[in-house]
């Protein structure tokens, strides 16, 4: 056996889940299901996709606390898909604003265009500078919003005062409080999340 093949066999078996072609459209949708992530102290700290949650469980970094009733079958592996997982080691979470990134802007704005109010997949959204960079606008929480491509083209290089467009809500930094609010909004549709969120 080649050294490279030997190395492959040492890898965690969660890699069986990674090739996209092994998943049917239904399974792929199941793997995108939101999962609540708890710290070792049972404090809710994040939301991730079921795919990521399963990998964390298989790596021995987390354990399932609640399951959503579905099974995942993939190459010698059958397991229940988690609804809530808990990290096995406590992670310090700084009580401050999250990192400014496209992912966090879309999460804060709940994948909703902040001009027309349409809820869209991440791939159909872009980020818009409320005050364009060419007009002195900066890349900050207060000046960046989720925006659909048609609204982005319509707004172009204009200030809002020069258009008929209005913001759905005033953009603010994405704090731990914002994260909890989003967790609760998503958790309303999953009864198993409630005991961890509504306290």
Secondary structure, DSSP 8 states (H G I E B T S, - for coil): --HHHHHHHHS-GGGGGT-GGGS-HHHHHHHTSEEEEE-TTS-EEEEEEHHHHHHHHHTTSEEEEEEEEEEEEETTEEEEEEEEEEESS-----SS-----HHHHHHHTTTB-TTT--B--GGGEEEEESS-GGGT--SSTTTEEEEEHHHHHHHTT--GGGSS---SS------HHHHHHHHHHHHTT-GGGHHHH--
